[in-house]
Amino acid sequence: MGEWTVVGEIALLQIQRSKFGDGRVYTPGPIVAVERLRLTLAGVYGLVDGSWILDRHHRDHPDSKNRWSERRALSVGFTSHYTHMCDLFRSTTPRFGR
């Protein structure tokens, strides 16, 4: 294995508790900041006020669409891209409104 390149520090850990909105309007309410993450083959748990909460993409979450695949178990974003993504989804995608 080669040398590691530092790309930044972890600024925020979050999980998605449930579905976003109704399919027409984006509502960030289901996103919650967590104290730490537990990553397993089935997906992610987040620690909130001393309790482990399943992320919506975890295979065992009741509303998961990820039951037979680990393809969407974890997402990584960069704070430098956050403003761009917010602008993109708010202005160009009809599914996501203000």
Number of C-alpha atoms within 10 A of each C-alpha: 3 4 5 6 6 6 7 8 8 10 7 12 14 20 23 21 18 17 17 16 14 10 12 12 14 16 15 11 12 15 16 15 13 18 14 14 18 12 13 12 10 17 23 23 24 24 18 16 9 9 9 16 19 23 26 24 29 26 22 16 19 12 15 16 14 18 15 9 14 15 10 12 18 14 9 7 10 13 14 8 9 11 10 10 13 11 11 12 15 15 13 10 11 11 14 19 14 8
